[in-house]
Amino acid sequence: MALIAAAGCASERHPQARPSASLVIPTPSLSPTGRPRLARPGAECGQVTTVRGARATVQVVRGRTTCVEAIQVFEKYNDPDTPAEGTAGLVVIGHWTCGTRGTITTCTSKIATIRTHP
């Protein structure tokens, strides 16, 4: 019986996953403790694909954060399933508040500001 049930599951079709654009994520530099290092203001952390399909560079503007966190915030912001409010596309992601003005998306927290730009 178990083989019949397993065979029935194997023949089911799964919905096709939507195609995704390739994502370039830099390998984070590790500190001596094994944790990602804090990125300094002005550091460029890599690129993400915007919700419109364009490539944008992730940059630390001020404060303290890691490139890993910055990339993750913008990946979530640009996820089509993340609901945004208003014409500025306001979204709260964890402790970050993000919005877009023109082609620049900026996210701020109490201790840092990060952005994407073309």
Contacts in CASP RR format, 6 or more apart in sequence:
PFRMAT RR
TARGET T0000
AUTHOR 0000-0000-0000
METHOD contacts of the structure
MODEL  1
MALIAAAGCASERHPQARPSASLVIPTPSLSPTGRPRLARPGAECGQVTT
VRGARATVQVVRGRTTCVEAIQVFEKYNDPDTPAEGTAGLVVIGHWTCGT
RGTITTCTSKIATIRTHP
21 49 0 8 1.000
21 53 0 8 1.000
23 48 0 8 1.000
23 49 0 8 1.000
23 75 0 8 1.000
24 46 0 8 1.000
24 47 0 8 1.000
25 46 0 8 1.000
25 71 0 8 1.000
26 45 0 8 1.000
26 46 0 8 1.000
26 67 0 8 1.000
26 71 0 8 1.000
28 36 0 8 1.000
28 37 0 8 1.000
28 66 0 8 1.000
28 67 0 8 1.000
28 68 0 8 1.000
29 36 0 8 1.000
29 37 0 8 1.000
30 36 0 8 1.000
30 37 0 8 1.000
31 37 0 8 1.000
36 66 0 8 1.000
36 67 0 8 1.000
36 68 0 8 1.000
36 69 0 8 1.000
37 66 0 8 1.000
38 64 0 8 1.000
38 65 0 8 1.000
38 66 0 8 1.000
39 45 0 8 1.000
39 60 0 8 1.000
39 65 0 8 1.000
39 66 0 8 1.000
39 67 0 8 1.000
39 70 0 8 1.000
40 60 0 8 1.000
41 60 0 8 1.000
41 61 0 8 1.000
41 62 0 8 1.000
41 63 0 8 1.000
42 59 0 8 1.000
42 60 0 8 1.000
42 61 0 8 1.000
43 59 0 8 1.000
43 60 0 8 1.000
43 67 0 8 1.000
44 57 0 8 1.000
44 58 0 8 1.000
44 59 0 8 1.000
45 58 0 8 1.000
45 59 0 8 1.000
45 60 0 8 1.000
45 67 0 8 1.000
45 70 0 8 1.000
45 71 0 8 1.000
46 57 0 8 1.000
46 58 0 8 1.000
46 67 0 8 1.000
46 71 0 8 1.000
47 55 0 8 1.000
47 56 0 8 1.000
47 57 0 8 1.000
47 58 0 8 1.000
48 55 0 8 1.000
48 56 0 8 1.000
48 58 0 8 1.000
48 71 0 8 1.000
48 74 0 8 1.000
48 75 0 8 1.000
48 78 0 8 1.000
48 116 0 8 1.000
49 55 0 8 1.000
49 56 0 8 1.000
49 78 0 8 1.000
50 56 0 8 1.000
50 78 0 8 1.000
50 105 0 8 1.000
50 116 0 8 1.000
51 77 0 8 1.000
51 78 0 8 1.000
51 79 0 8 1.000
51 80 0 8 1.000
54 103 0 8 1.000
54 118 0 8 1.000
55 118 0 8 1.000
56 74 0 8 1.000
56 103 0 8 1.000
56 105 0 8 1.000
56 116 0 8 1.000
56 117 0 8 1.000
56 118 0 8 1.000
57 116 0 8 1.000
57 117 0 8 1.000
57 118 0 8 1.000
58 67 0 8 1.000
58 70 0 8 1.000
58 71 0 8 1.000
58 74 0 8 1.000
58 114 0 8 1.000
58 115 0 8 1.000
58 116 0 8 1.000
59 114 0 8 1.000
59 115 0 8 1.000
59 116 0 8 1.000
59 117 0 8 1.000
60 67 0 8 1.000
60 70 0 8 1.000
60 112 0 8 1.000
60 113 0 8 1.000
60 114 0 8 1.000
61 106 0 8 1.000
61 112 0 8 1.000
61 113 0 8 1.000
61 114 0 8 1.000
61 115 0 8 1.000
62 112 0 8 1.000
62 113 0 8 1.000
63 111 0 8 1.000
63 112 0 8 1.000
63 113 0 8 1.000
64 111 0 8 1.000
64 112 0 8 1.000
65 109 0 8 1.000
65 111 0 8 1.000
65 112 0 8 1.000
65 114 0 8 1.000
70 114 0 8 1.000
73 93 0 8 1.000
73 96 0 8 1.000
73 98 0 8 1.000
73 107 0 8 1.000
73 114 0 8 1.000
74 105 0 8 1.000
74 107 0 8 1.000
74 114 0 8 1.000
74 116 0 8 1.000
76 82 0 8 1.000
76 93 0 8 1.000
77 91 0 8 1.000
77 93 0 8 1.000
77 98 0 8 1.000
77 99 0 8 1.000
77 105 0 8 1.000
77 107 0 8 1.000
82 91 0 8 1.000
82 93 0 8 1.000
83 91 0 8 1.000
84 90 0 8 1.000
84 91 0 8 1.000
84 99 0 8 1.000
85 91 0 8 1.000
88 99 0 8 1.000
88 100 0 8 1.000
88 101 0 8 1.000
89 98 0 8 1.000
89 99 0 8 1.000
89 100 0 8 1.000
90 97 0 8 1.000
90 98 0 8 1.000
90 99 0 8 1.000
91 97 0 8 1.000
91 98 0 8 1.000
91 99 0 8 1.000
92 98 0 8 1.000
93 107 0 8 1.000
95 109 0 8 1.000
95 110 0 8 1.000
96 107 0 8 1.000
96 108 0 8 1.000
96 109 0 8 1.000
96 114 0 8 1.000
97 107 0 8 1.000
97 108 0 8 1.000
97 109 0 8 1.000
98 105 0 8 1.000
98 106 0 8 1.000
98 107 0 8 1.000
98 108 0 8 1.000
99 105 0 8 1.000
99 106 0 8 1.000
99 107 0 8 1.000
100 106 0 8 1.000
103 117 0 8 1.000
103 118 0 8 1.000
104 115 0 8 1.000
104 116 0 8 1.000
104 117 0 8 1.000
105 115 0 8 1.000
105 116 0 8 1.000
106 113 0 8 1.000
106 114 0 8 1.000
106 115 0 8 1.000
107 113 0 8 1.000
107 114 0 8 1.000
107 115 0 8 1.000
108 114 0 8 1.000
END
